[in-house]
Amino acid sequence: MDKELLAMLVCPLCKGKLKYNREAQELHCLYDGLAYPIRDGIPVMLPEEARQLDVDEKLPTSPGRMGGA
Ligand SMILES: [Zn+2]
């Protein structure tokens, strides 16, 4: 996904920055605990399309994966 596009995207609910999850092809809002799907490279910024993040997904990136992306 385009980094410049990603930088422009904010959560429609809290207007906070989103975290791109490359493996899951999702944009995570850690504030609301929601994951917005990316379909065919297009972020779907709709709260009704987002899924709830699991508790462990809300935590910072696990050791060994820091500095990626
Ligand atoms: Zn949010």
N, CA, C, O and the ligand as a Tripos MOL2 file, in Angstrom:
@<TRIPOS>MOLECULE
protein
  277   275    70     0     0
PROTEIN
NO_CHARGES

@<TRIPOS>ATOM
      1 N           0.8260   -1.2040    0.0000 N.3       1 MET1
      2 CA          0.0000    0.0000    0.0000 C.3       1 MET1
      3 C           0.8560    1.2490    0.0000 C.2       1 MET1
      4 O           1.9490    1.2700    0.5660 O.2       1 MET1
      5 N           0.3590    2.2660   -0.6270 N.am      2 ASP2
      6 CA          1.0950    3.5140   -0.7690 C.3       2 ASP2
      7 C           1.2830    4.1980    0.5860 C.2       2 ASP2
      8 O           0.3220    4.4700    1.3060 O.2       2 ASP2
      9 N           2.5430    4.4650    0.9070 N.am      3 LYS3
     10 CA          2.8190    5.0670    2.2200 C.3       3 LYS3
     11 C           2.2330    6.4780    2.3320 C.2       3 LYS3
     12 O           1.7890    6.8910    3.4030 O.2       3 LYS3
     13 N           2.2390    7.2060    1.2190 N.am      4 GLU4
     14 CA          1.6900    8.5630    1.2630 C.3       4 GLU4
     15 C           0.1840    8.5280    1.4660 C.2       4 GLU4
     16 O          -0.3850    9.3420    2.1930 O.2       4 GLU4
     17 N          -0.4450    7.5650    0.8040 N.am      5 LEU5
     18 CA         -1.8810    7.4020    1.0020 C.3       5 LEU5
     19 C          -2.1650    7.0090    2.4430 C.2       5 LEU5
     20 O          -3.0880    7.5230    3.0740 O.2       5 LEU5
     21 N          -1.3620    6.0970    2.9450 N.am      6 LEU6
     22 CA         -1.5450    5.6320    4.3090 C.3       6 LEU6
     23 C          -1.4220    6.7870    5.3000 C.2       6 LEU6
     24 O          -2.1730    6.8640    6.2720 O.2       6 LEU6
     25 N          -0.4770    7.6750    5.0480 N.am      7 ALA7
     26 CA         -0.2520    8.7890    5.9540 C.3       7 ALA7
     27 C          -1.4410    9.7420    5.9930 C.2       7 ALA7
     28 O          -1.6450   10.4600    6.9720 O.2       7 ALA7
     29 N          -2.2190    9.7370    4.9210 N.am      8 MET8
     30 CA         -3.3750   10.6350    4.8550 C.3       8 MET8
     31 C          -4.5970   10.0530    5.5450 C.2       8 MET8
     32 O          -5.5360   10.7650    5.8990 O.2       8 MET8
     33 N          -4.5600    8.7450    5.7250 N.am      9 LEU9
     34 CA         -5.7400    8.0890    6.2730 C.3       9 LEU9
     35 C          -5.8190    8.2460    7.7810 C.2       9 LEU9
     36 O          -4.8240    8.1040    8.4920 O.2       9 LEU9
     37 N          -7.0040    8.5380    8.2470 N.am     10 VAL10
     38 CA         -7.2460    8.5840    9.6760 C.3      10 VAL10
     39 C          -8.5220    7.7990    9.9660 C.2      10 VAL10
     40 O          -9.3380    7.5520    9.0790 O.2      10 VAL10
     41 N          -8.6670    7.4250   11.2030 N.am     11 CYS11
     42 CA         -9.8540    6.7080   11.6170 C.3      11 CYS11
     43 C         -11.0710    7.6310   11.5050 C.2      11 CYS11
     44 O         -11.0310    8.7600   11.9930 O.2      11 CYS11
     45 N         -12.1410    7.1690   10.8750 N.am     12 PRO12
     46 CA        -13.3260    8.0170   10.7200 C.3      12 PRO12
     47 C         -14.0330    8.3060   12.0430 C.2      12 PRO12
     48 O         -14.8360    9.2340   12.1370 O.2      12 PRO12
     49 N         -13.7330    7.5170   13.0460 N.am     13 LEU13
     50 CA        -14.3960    7.7140   14.3300 C.3      13 LEU13
     51 C         -13.6460    8.6940   15.2180 C.2      13 LEU13
     52 O         -14.2250    9.6550   15.7260 O.2      13 LEU13
     53 N         -12.3500    8.4450   15.4030 N.am     14 CYS14
     54 CA        -11.5940    9.2600   16.3520 C.3      14 CYS14
     55 C         -10.5990   10.1860   15.6590 C.2      14 CYS14
     56 O          -9.9210   10.9770   16.3150 O.2      14 CYS14
     57 N         -10.5110   10.0860   14.3190 N.am     15 LYS15
     58 CA         -9.5900   10.9100   13.5350 C.3      15 LYS15
     59 C          -8.1390   10.6600   13.9140 C.2      15 LYS15
     60 O          -7.2600   11.4810   13.6530 O.2      15 LYS15
     61 N          -7.9050    9.5090   14.5340 N.am     16 GLY16
     62 CA         -6.5430    9.1720   14.9300 C.3      16 GLY16
     63 C          -5.8020    8.4680   13.8160 C.2      16 GLY16
     64 O          -6.4060    8.0140   12.8440 O.2      16 GLY16
     65 N          -4.4950    8.3800   13.9590 N.am     17 LYS17
     66 CA         -3.6830    7.7020   12.9600 C.3      17 LYS17
     67 C          -3.9230    6.2030   13.0180 C.2      17 LYS17
     68 O          -4.2380    5.6400   14.0670 O.2      17 LYS17
     69 N          -3.7660    5.5770   11.8650 N.am     18 LEU18
     70 CA         -4.0000    4.1510   11.7550 C.3      18 LEU18
     71 C          -2.6860    3.4090   11.5870 C.2      18 LEU18
     72 O          -1.6940    3.9440   11.0920 O.2      18 LEU18
     73 N          -2.7200    2.1640   12.0160 N.am     19 LYS19
     74 CA         -1.5280    1.3240   11.9110 C.3      19 LYS19
     75 C          -1.7830    0.2790   10.8430 C.2      19 LYS19
     76 O          -2.7510   -0.4790   10.9110 O.2      19 LYS19
     77 N          -0.9050    0.2510    9.8600 N.am     20 TYR20
     78 CA         -1.0680   -0.6770    8.7390 C.3      20 TYR20
     79 C          -0.5450   -2.0470    9.1110 C.2      20 TYR20
     80 O           0.6100   -2.1980    9.5090 O.2      20 TYR20
     81 N          -1.3970   -3.0380    8.9800 N.am     21 ASN21
     82 CA         -0.9940   -4.4170    9.1950 C.3      21 ASN21
     83 C          -0.8730   -5.0930    7.8400 C.2      21 ASN21
     84 O          -1.8750   -5.4430    7.2160 O.2      21 ASN21
     85 N           0.3520   -5.2700    7.3970 N.am     22 ARG22
     86 CA          0.5900   -5.7880    6.0620 C.3      22 ARG22
     87 C           0.1100   -7.2390    5.9250 C.2      22 ARG22
     88 O          -0.4850   -7.6090    4.9130 O.2      22 ARG22
     89 N           0.3710   -8.0460    6.9410 N.am     23 GLU23
     90 CA         -0.0100   -9.4610    6.8680 C.3      23 GLU23
     91 C          -1.5140   -9.6190    6.7480 C.2      23 GLU23
     92 O          -2.0050  -10.4100    5.9440 O.2      23 GLU23
     93 N          -2.2400   -8.8600    7.5550 N.am     24 ALA24
     94 CA         -3.6920   -9.0080    7.5860 C.3      24 ALA24
     95 C          -4.3800   -8.1540    6.5290 C.2      24 ALA24
     96 O          -5.5730   -8.3110    6.2710 O.2      24 ALA24
     97 N          -3.6170   -7.2470    5.9200 N.am     25 GLN25
     98 CA         -4.2080   -6.2910    4.9880 C.3      25 GLN25
     99 C          -5.3480   -5.5390    5.6720 C.2      25 GLN25
    100 O          -6.4890   -5.5090    5.2110 O.2      25 GLN25
    101 N          -4.9740   -4.9390    6.7910 N.am     26 GLU26
    102 CA         -5.9440   -4.1840    7.5780 C.3      26 GLU26
    103 C          -5.2860   -2.9060    8.0820 C.2      26 GLU26
    104 O          -4.0630   -2.8070    8.1780 O.2      26 GLU26
    105 N          -6.1250   -1.9440    8.3970 N.am     27 LEU27
    106 CA         -5.6680   -0.7420    9.0740 C.3      27 LEU27
    107 C          -6.2650   -0.7590   10.4690 C.2      27 LEU27
    108 O          -7.4810   -0.8250   10.6460 O.2      27 LEU27
    109 N          -5.3780   -0.6990   11.4570 N.am     28 HIS28
    110 CA         -5.8350   -0.8330   12.8220 C.3      28 HIS28
    111 C          -5.9220    0.5300   13.4980 C.2      28 HIS28
    112 O          -4.9790    1.3210   13.4550 O.2      28 HIS28
    113 N          -7.0710    0.7930   14.1230 N.am     29 CYS29
    114 CA         -7.1720    1.9220   15.0380 C.3      29 CYS29
    115 C          -7.0520    1.3650   16.4340 C.2      29 CYS29
    116 O          -7.9450    0.6700   16.9200 O.2      29 CYS29
    117 N          -5.9410    1.6730   17.0780 N.am     30 LEU30
    118 CA         -5.6950    1.1170   18.3990 C.3      30 LEU30
    119 C          -6.5220    1.8280   19.4580 C.2      30 LEU30
    120 O          -6.6850    1.3210   20.5680 O.2      30 LEU30
    121 N          -7.0390    2.9880   19.1230 N.am     31 TYR31
    122 CA         -7.8420    3.7430   20.0900 C.3      31 TYR31
    123 C          -9.2390    3.1590   20.2010 C.2      31 TYR31
    124 O          -9.7780    2.9990   21.2960 O.2      31 TYR31
    125 N          -9.8160    2.8430   19.0490 N.am     32 ASP32
    126 CA        -11.1570    2.2760   19.0400 C.3      32 ASP32
    127 C         -11.1310    0.7560   19.0680 C.2      32 ASP32
    128 O         -12.1570    0.1190   19.3060 O.2      32 ASP32
    129 N          -9.9510    0.1670   18.8250 N.am     33 GLY33
    130 CA         -9.8640   -1.2790   18.7780 C.3      33 GLY33
    131 C         -10.5660   -1.8560   17.5660 C.2      33 GLY33
    132 O         -11.2070   -2.9040   17.6470 O.2      33 GLY33
    133 N         -10.4430   -1.1600   16.4270 N.am     34 LEU34
    134 CA        -11.0910   -1.6130   15.2040 C.3      34 LEU34
    135 C         -10.0550   -1.8600   14.1100 C.2      34 LEU34
    136 O          -9.0180   -1.2000   14.0520 O.2      34 LEU34
    137 N         -10.3630   -2.8250   13.2480 N.am     35 ALA35
    138 CA         -9.5000   -3.1250   12.1060 C.3      35 ALA35
    139 C         -10.2960   -2.9000   10.8340 C.2      35 ALA35
    140 O         -11.2810   -3.5900   10.5670 O.2      35 ALA35
    141 N          -9.8550   -1.9260   10.0570 N.am     36 TYR36
    142 CA        -10.5170   -1.6400    8.7820 C.3      36 TYR36
    143 C          -9.8790   -2.4900    7.6860 C.2      36 TYR36
    144 O          -8.6540   -2.5120    7.5600 O.2      36 TYR36
    145 N         -10.6740   -3.1750    6.9080 N.am     37 PRO37
    146 CA        -10.1150   -4.0470    5.8720 C.3      37 PRO37
    147 C          -9.5860   -3.2580    4.6780 C.2      37 PRO37
    148 O         -10.0650   -2.1670    4.3700 O.2      37 PRO37
    149 N          -8.5880   -3.8360    4.0150 N.am     38 ILE38
    150 CA         -8.1030   -3.2900    2.7440 C.3      38 ILE38
    151 C          -8.4850   -4.2890    1.6600 C.2      38 ILE38
    152 O          -8.0000   -5.4200    1.6490 O.2      38 ILE38
    153 N          -9.3440   -3.8720    0.7650 N.am     39 ARG39
    154 CA         -9.8350   -4.7720   -0.2640 C.3      39 ARG39
    155 C          -9.3190   -4.3300   -1.6250 C.2      39 ARG39
    156 O          -9.5800   -3.2130   -2.0720 O.2      39 ARG39
    157 N          -8.5690   -5.2390   -2.2870 N.am     40 ASP40
    158 CA         -7.9820   -4.9240   -3.5850 C.3      40 ASP40
    159 C          -7.1490   -3.6450   -3.5170 C.2      40 ASP40
    160 O          -7.1260   -2.8490   -4.4560 O.2      40 ASP40
    161 N          -6.4680   -3.4670   -2.3880 N.am     41 GLY41
    162 CA         -5.5890   -2.3250   -2.2270 C.3      41 GLY41
    163 C          -6.2910   -1.0470   -1.8240 C.2      41 GLY41
    164 O          -5.6670    0.0090   -1.7170 O.2      41 GLY41
    165 N          -7.5940   -1.1440   -1.6010 N.am     42 ILE42
    166 CA         -8.3650    0.0470   -1.2540 C.3      42 ILE42
    167 C          -8.8640   -0.0680    0.1810 C.2      42 ILE42
    168 O          -9.6150   -0.9860    0.5090 O.2      42 ILE42
    169 N          -8.4490    0.8580    1.0280 N.am     43 PRO43
    170 CA         -8.8980    0.8190    2.4120 C.3      43 PRO43
    171 C         -10.3990    1.0870    2.5160 C.2      43 PRO43
    172 O         -10.9170    2.0250    1.9100 O.2      43 PRO43
    173 N         -11.0750    0.2680    3.2770 N.am     44 VAL44
    174 CA        -12.5030    0.4440    3.4880 C.3      44 VAL44
    175 C         -12.6960    1.1150    4.8420 C.2      44 VAL44
    176 O         -12.7050    0.4640    5.8870 O.2      44 VAL44
    177 N         -12.8490    2.4330    4.7920 N.am     45 MET45
    178 CA        -12.8880    3.2100    6.0200 C.3      45 MET45
    179 C         -14.3190    3.3700    6.5300 C.2      45 MET45
    180 O         -14.8190    4.4820    6.6970 O.2      45 MET45
    181 N         -14.9540    2.2430    6.7700 N.am     46 LEU46
    182 CA        -16.3190    2.2560    7.2750 C.3      46 LEU46
    183 C         -16.3790    1.4900    8.5920 C.2      46 LEU46
    184 O         -16.0240    0.3130    8.6460 O.2      46 LEU46
    185 N         -16.8220    2.1490    9.6390 N.am     47 PRO47
    186 CA        -16.8890    1.4710   10.9400 C.3      47 PRO47
    187 C         -17.7330    0.2060   10.8870 C.2      47 PRO47
    188 O         -17.4400   -0.7600   11.5910 O.2      47 PRO47
    189 N         -18.7680    0.1970   10.0680 N.am     48 GLU48
    190 CA        -19.6110   -0.9960   10.0040 C.3      48 GLU48
    191 C         -18.9310   -2.1430    9.2790 C.2      48 GLU48
    192 O         -19.3520   -3.2930    9.4030 O.2      48 GLU48
    193 N         -17.8750   -1.8410    8.5180 N.am     49 GLU49
    194 CA        -17.1130   -2.8920    7.8400 C.3      49 GLU49
    195 C         -15.9220   -3.3600    8.6800 C.2      49 GLU49
    196 O         -15.3300   -4.4010    8.3950 O.2      49 GLU49
    197 N         -15.5820   -2.6090    9.6890 N.am     50 ALA50
    198 CA        -14.4180   -2.9350   10.4980 C.3      50 ALA50
    199 C         -14.7490   -4.0560   11.4770 C.2      50 ALA50
    200 O         -15.8940   -4.2400   11.8900 O.2      50 ALA50
    201 N         -13.7110   -4.7890   11.8270 N.am     51 ARG51
    202 CA        -13.9000   -5.8220   12.8420 C.3      51 ARG51
    203 C         -13.2520   -5.3660   14.1390 C.2      51 ARG51
    204 O         -12.3700   -4.5070   14.1510 O.2      51 ARG51
    205 N         -13.7120   -5.9600   15.2240 N.am     52 GLN52
    206 CA        -13.1320   -5.6500   16.5230 C.3      52 GLN52
    207 C         -11.7700   -6.3270   16.6480 C.2      52 GLN52
    208 O         -11.6190   -7.5050   16.3270 O.2      52 GLN52
    209 N         -10.8010   -5.5810   17.1110 N.am     53 LEU53
    210 CA         -9.5030   -6.1830   17.3830 C.3      53 LEU53
    211 C          -9.5790   -7.0070   18.6570 C.2      53 LEU53
    212 O         -10.2820   -6.6610   19.6070 O.2      53 LEU53
    213 N          -8.8350   -8.1070   18.6490 N.am     54 ASP54
    214 CA         -8.7040   -8.8670   19.8710 C.3      54 ASP54
    215 C          -7.8320   -8.0770   20.8480 C.2      54 ASP54
    216 O          -7.0960   -7.1700   20.4610 O.2      54 ASP54
    217 N          -7.9360   -8.4470   22.1190 N.am     55 VAL55
    218 CA         -7.1950   -7.7120   23.1360 C.3      55 VAL55
    219 C          -5.6970   -7.7340   22.8620 C.2      55 VAL55
    220 O          -5.0160   -6.7170   22.9930 O.2      55 VAL55
    221 N          -5.1880   -8.9140   22.4780 N.am     56 ASP56
    222 CA         -3.7420   -9.0040   22.2700 C.3      56 ASP56
    223 C          -3.2910   -8.2520   21.0270 C.2      56 ASP56
    224 O          -2.1150   -7.9100   20.9020 O.2      56 ASP56
    225 N          -4.2100   -7.9920   20.1100 N.am     57 GLU57
    226 CA         -3.8550   -7.2430   18.9110 C.3      57 GLU57
    227 C          -3.7170   -5.7510   19.2070 C.2      57 GLU57
    228 O          -3.1100   -5.0100   18.4350 O.2      57 GLU57
    229 N          -4.2740   -5.3300   20.3070 N.am     58 LYS58
    230 CA         -4.2000   -3.9130   20.6470 C.3      58 LYS58
    231 C          -2.8460   -3.5540   21.2600 C.2      58 LYS58
    232 O          -2.4720   -2.3840   21.3370 O.2      58 LYS58
    233 N          -2.1260   -4.5840   21.6910 N.am     59 LEU59
    234 CA         -0.8290   -4.3380   22.3000 C.3      59 LEU59
    235 C           0.1850   -3.9750   21.2250 C.2      59 LEU59
    236 O          -0.0040   -4.2950   20.0510 O.2      59 LEU59
    237 N           1.2550   -3.3080   21.6270 N.am     60 PRO60
    238 CA          2.3080   -2.9530   20.6740 C.3      60 PRO60
    239 C           2.8730   -4.1950   19.9880 C.2      60 PRO60
    240 O           2.7410   -5.3170   20.4790 O.2      60 PRO60
    241 N           3.4900   -3.9650   18.8720 N.am     61 THR61
    242 CA          4.0540   -5.0510   18.0870 C.3      61 THR61
    243 C           4.9640   -5.9210   18.9470 C.2      61 THR61
    244 O           5.7430   -5.4140   19.7540 O.2      61 THR61
    245 N           4.8600   -7.2080   18.7700 N.am     62 SER62
    246 CA          5.6380   -8.1480   19.5820 C.3      62 SER62
    247 C           7.1310   -8.0110   19.2790 C.2      62 SER62
    248 O           7.5160   -7.5740   18.1940 O.2      62 SER62
    249 N           7.9530   -8.3840   20.2360 N.am     63 PRO63
    250 CA          9.4190   -8.2960   20.0500 C.3      63 PRO63
    251 C           9.8560   -9.0760   18.8160 C.2      63 PRO63
    252 O           9.3140  -10.1380   18.5080 O.2      63 PRO63
    253 N          10.8350   -8.5350   18.1250 N.am     64 GLY64
    254 CA         11.3390   -9.2040   16.9440 C.3      64 GLY64
    255 C          10.6840   -8.6850   15.6800 C.2      64 GLY64
    256 O          11.1540   -8.9590   14.5750 O.2      64 GLY64
    257 N           9.6190   -7.9480   15.8320 N.am     65 ARG65
    258 CA          8.9650   -7.3900   14.6570 C.3      65 ARG65
    259 C           9.0280   -5.8700   14.6730 C.2      65 ARG65
    260 O           8.3990   -5.2010   13.8530 O.2      65 ARG65
    261 N           9.7780   -5.3470   15.5960 N.am     66 MET66
    262 CA          9.9020   -3.8990   15.6760 C.3      66 MET66
    263 C          10.6710   -3.3600   14.4720 C.2      66 MET66
    264 O          11.5430   -4.0380   13.9290 O.2      66 MET66
    265 N          10.3480   -2.1610   14.0680 N.am     67 GLY67
    266 CA         11.0950   -1.5260   13.0010 C.3      67 GLY67
    267 C          10.6900   -1.9490   11.6220 C.2      67 GLY67
    268 O          11.2740   -1.4920   10.6390 O.2      67 GLY67
    269 N           9.7020   -2.8110   11.5200 N.am     68 GLY68
    270 CA          9.2660   -3.2300   10.2070 C.3      68 GLY68
    271 C           8.3560   -2.2100    9.5460 C.2      68 GLY68
    272 O           7.8420   -1.3030   10.1990 O.2      68 GLY68
    273 N           8.1630   -2.3690    8.2420 N.am     69 ALA69
    274 CA          7.2470   -1.5180    7.4860 C.3      69 ALA69
    275 C           7.5720   -0.0720    7.6390 C.2      69 ALA69
    276 O           6.8930    0.7780    7.0640 O.2      69 ALA69
    277 ZN        -10.4110    5.3770   15.8740 Zn       70 ZN70
@<TRIPOS>BOND
     1     1     2 1
     2     2     3 1
     3     3     4 2
     4     3     5 am
     5     5     6 1
     6     6     7 1
     7     7     8 2
     8     7     9 am
     9     9    10 1
    10    10    11 1
    11    11    12 2
    12    11    13 am
    13    13    14 1
    14    14    15 1
    15    15    16 2
    16    15    17 am
    17    17    18 1
    18    18    19 1
    19    19    20 2
    20    19    21 am
    21    21    22 1
    22    22    23 1
    23    23    24 2
    24    23    25 am
    25    25    26 1
    26    26    27 1
    27    27    28 2
    28    27    29 am
    29    29    30 1
    30    30    31 1
    31    31    32 2
    32    31    33 am
    33    33    34 1
    34    34    35 1
    35    35    36 2
    36    35    37 am
    37    37    38 1
    38    38    39 1
    39    39    40 2
    40    39    41 am
    41    41    42 1
    42    42    43 1
    43    43    44 2
    44    43    45 am
    45    45    46 1
    46    46    47 1
    47    47    48 2
    48    47    49 am
    49    49    50 1
    50    50    51 1
    51    51    52 2
    52    51    53 am
    53    53    54 1
    54    54    55 1
    55    55    56 2
    56    55    57 am
    57    57    58 1
    58    58    59 1
    59    59    60 2
    60    59    61 am
    61    61    62 1
    62    62    63 1
    63    63    64 2
    64    63    65 am
    65    65    66 1
    66    66    67 1
    67    67    68 2
    68    67    69 am
    69    69    70 1
    70    70    71 1
    71    71    72 2
    72    71    73 am
    73    73    74 1
    74    74    75 1
    75    75    76 2
    76    75    77 am
    77    77    78 1
    78    78    79 1
    79    79    80 2
    80    79    81 am
    81    81    82 1
    82    82    83 1
    83    83    84 2
    84    83    85 am
    85    85    86 1
    86    86    87 1
    87    87    88 2
    88    87    89 am
    89    89    90 1
    90    90    91 1
    91    91    92 2
    92    91    93 am
    93    93    94 1
    94    94    95 1
    95    95    96 2
    96    95    97 am
    97    97    98 1
    98    98    99 1
    99    99   100 2
   100    99   101 am
   101   101   102 1
   102   102   103 1
   103   103   104 2
   104   103   105 am
   105   105   106 1
   106   106   107 1
   107   107   108 2
   108   107   109 am
   109   109   110 1
   110   110   111 1
   111   111   112 2
   112   111   113 am
   113   113   114 1
   114   114   115 1
   115   115   116 2
   116   115   117 am
   117   117   118 1
   118   118   119 1
   119   119   120 2
   120   119   121 am
   121   121   122 1
   122   122   123 1
   123   123   124 2
   124   123   125 am
   125   125   126 1
   126   126   127 1
   127   127   128 2
   128   127   129 am
   129   129   130 1
   130   130   131 1
   131   131   132 2
   132   131   133 am
   133   133   134 1
   134   134   135 1
   135   135   136 2
   136   135   137 am
   137   137   138 1
   138   138   139 1
   139   139   140 2
   140   139   141 am
   141   141   142 1
   142   142   143 1
   143   143   144 2
   144   143   145 am
   145   145   146 1
   146   146   147 1
   147   147   148 2
   148   147   149 am
   149   149   150 1
   150   150   151 1
   151   151   152 2
   152   151   153 am
   153   153   154 1
   154   154   155 1
   155   155   156 2
   156   155   157 am
   157   157   158 1
   158   158   159 1
   159   159   160 2
   160   159   161 am
   161   161   162 1
   162   162   163 1
   163   163   164 2
   164   163   165 am
   165   165   166 1
   166   166   167 1
   167   167   168 2
   168   167   169 am
   169   169   170 1
   170   170   171 1
   171   171   172 2
   172   171   173 am
   173   173   174 1
   174   174   175 1
   175   175   176 2
   176   175   177 am
   177   177   178 1
   178   178   179 1
   179   179   180 2
   180   179   181 am
   181   181   182 1
   182   182   183 1
   183   183   184 2
   184   183   185 am
   185   185   186 1
   186   186   187 1
   187   187   188 2
   188   187   189 am
   189   189   190 1
   190   190   191 1
   191   191   192 2
   192   191   193 am
   193   193   194 1
   194   194   195 1
   195   195   196 2
   196   195   197 am
   197   197   198 1
   198   198   199 1
   199   199   200 2
   200   199   201 am
   201   201   202 1
   202   202   203 1
   203   203   204 2
   204   203   205 am
   205   205   206 1
   206   206   207 1
   207   207   208 2
   208   207   209 am
   209   209   210 1
   210   210   211 1
   211   211   212 2
   212   211   213 am
   213   213   214 1
   214   214   215 1
   215   215   216 2
   216   215   217 am
   217   217   218 1
   218   218   219 1
   219   219   220 2
   220   219   221 am
   221   221   222 1
   222   222   223 1
   223   223   224 2
   224   223   225 am
   225   225   226 1
   226   226   227 1
   227   227   228 2
   228   227   229 am
   229   229   230 1
   230   230   231 1
   231   231   232 2
   232   231   233 am
   233   233   234 1
   234   234   235 1
   235   235   236 2
   236   235   237 am
   237   237   238 1
   238   238   239 1
   239   239   240 2
   240   239   241 am
   241   241   242 1
   242   242   243 1
   243   243   244 2
   244   243   245 am
   245   245   246 1
   246   246   247 1
   247   247   248 2
   248   247   249 am
   249   249   250 1
   250   250   251 1
   251   251   252 2
   252   251   253 am
   253   253   254 1
   254   254   255 1
   255   255   256 2
   256   255   257 am
   257   257   258 1
   258   258   259 1
   259   259   260 2
   260   259   261 am
   261   261   262 1
   262   262   263 1
   263   263   264 2
   264   263   265 am
   265   265   266 1
   266   266   267 1
   267   267   268 2
   268   267   269 am
   269   269   270 1
   270   270   271 1
   271   271   272 2
   272   271   273 am
   273   273   274 1
   274   274   275 1
   275   275   276 2
@<TRIPOS>SUBSTRUCTURE
     1 MET1         2 RESIDUE 1 A MET
     2 ASP2         6 RESIDUE 1 A ASP
     3 LYS3        10 RESIDUE 1 A LYS
     4 GLU4        14 RESIDUE 1 A GLU
     5 LEU5        18 RESIDUE 1 A LEU
     6 LEU6        22 RESIDUE 1 A LEU
     7 ALA7        26 RESIDUE 1 A ALA
     8 MET8        30 RESIDUE 1 A MET
     9 LEU9        34 RESIDUE 1 A LEU
    10 VAL10       38 RESIDUE 1 A VAL
    11 CYS11       42 RESIDUE 1 A CYS
    12 PRO12       46 RESIDUE 1 A PRO
    13 LEU13       50 RESIDUE 1 A LEU
    14 CYS14       54 RESIDUE 1 A CYS
    15 LYS15       58 RESIDUE 1 A LYS
    16 GLY16       62 RESIDUE 1 A GLY
    17 LYS17       66 RESIDUE 1 A LYS
    18 LEU18       70 RESIDUE 1 A LEU
    19 LYS19       74 RESIDUE 1 A LYS
    20 TYR20       78 RESIDUE 1 A TYR
    21 ASN21       82 RESIDUE 1 A ASN
    22 ARG22       86 RESIDUE 1 A ARG
    23 GLU23       90 RESIDUE 1 A GLU
    24 ALA24       94 RESIDUE 1 A ALA
    25 GLN25       98 RESIDUE 1 A GLN
    26 GLU26      102 RESIDUE 1 A GLU
    27 LEU27      106 RESIDUE 1 A LEU
    28 HIS28      110 RESIDUE 1 A HIS
    29 CYS29      114 RESIDUE 1 A CYS
    30 LEU30      118 RESIDUE 1 A LEU
    31 TYR31      122 RESIDUE 1 A TYR
    32 ASP32      126 RESIDUE 1 A ASP
    33 GLY33      130 RESIDUE 1 A GLY
    34 LEU34      134 RESIDUE 1 A LEU
    35 ALA35      138 RESIDUE 1 A ALA
    36 TYR36      142 RESIDUE 1 A TYR
    37 PRO37      146 RESIDUE 1 A PRO
    38 ILE38      150 RESIDUE 1 A ILE
    39 ARG39      154 RESIDUE 1 A ARG
    40 ASP40      158 RESIDUE 1 A ASP
    41 GLY41      162 RESIDUE 1 A GLY
    42 ILE42      166 RESIDUE 1 A ILE
    43 PRO43      170 RESIDUE 1 A PRO
    44 VAL44      174 RESIDUE 1 A VAL
    45 MET45      178 RESIDUE 1 A MET
    46 LEU46      182 RESIDUE 1 A LEU
    47 PRO47      186 RESIDUE 1 A PRO
    48 GLU48      190 RESIDUE 1 A GLU
    49 GLU49      194 RESIDUE 1 A GLU
    50 ALA50      198 RESIDUE 1 A ALA
    51 ARG51      202 RESIDUE 1 A ARG
    52 GLN52      206 RESIDUE 1 A GLN
    53 LEU53      210 RESIDUE 1 A LEU
    54 ASP54      214 RESIDUE 1 A ASP
    55 VAL55      218 RESIDUE 1 A VAL
    56 ASP56      222 RESIDUE 1 A ASP
    57 GLU57      226 RESIDUE 1 A GLU
    58 LYS58      230 RESIDUE 1 A LYS
    59 LEU59      234 RESIDUE 1 A LEU
    60 PRO60      238 RESIDUE 1 A PRO
    61 THR61      242 RESIDUE 1 A THR
    62 SER62      246 RESIDUE 1 A SER
    63 PRO63      250 RESIDUE 1 A PRO
    64 GLY64      254 RESIDUE 1 A GLY
    65 ARG65      258 RESIDUE 1 A ARG
    66 MET66      262 RESIDUE 1 A MET
    67 GLY67      266 RESIDUE 1 A GLY
    68 GLY68      270 RESIDUE 1 A GLY
    69 ALA69      274 RESIDUE 1 A ALA
    70 ZN70       277 GROUP 0 **** ****
